[in-house]
Amino acid sequence: MHSLIYLLLLTLPVLGVYSRYLGGNEWFLFGLPMPFAEVADRPQARMIIGWHKTLAAFGYWLIGLHAAAALFHHYIVKDNALVRMLPWLKKP
């Protein structure tokens, strides 16, 4: 599950930047001008935006499932998984 979360964290910005590039309009990132396609490919840009939105929604569900699994392990299984991840919960 961690690998999927990390993959999404890398893939989503790349898709976002690529869709902006394909849009053909001038755009800025942190105040810096970014490259853009001389000839816009709007259908492909819309397809990339669709992938970006779909993967973002999947990421929200994946993060929620991940948090639910941590709480399940802590409260139901009682294997101290959450305590091991959060050092301020450790008992003296």
C-alpha angles and dihedrals in degrees: 000000000000090000091056092050091050091046090053091048088057099037101048097060091045091053091046093051092044092051090051090049092052092048090076095221126118111259138174135219115200088343094306120118111244128207119263135188115271089219113038118230098200098171091055091043089054090049091051090048088052091053090046092053094044093050091046091055090047089051092054090053092045093051091047091050090048092053091046090052091052091051091046091054092047100046105024107027092031094207094140092242092142092047090053090053097044110051094190088066093060114117117232 
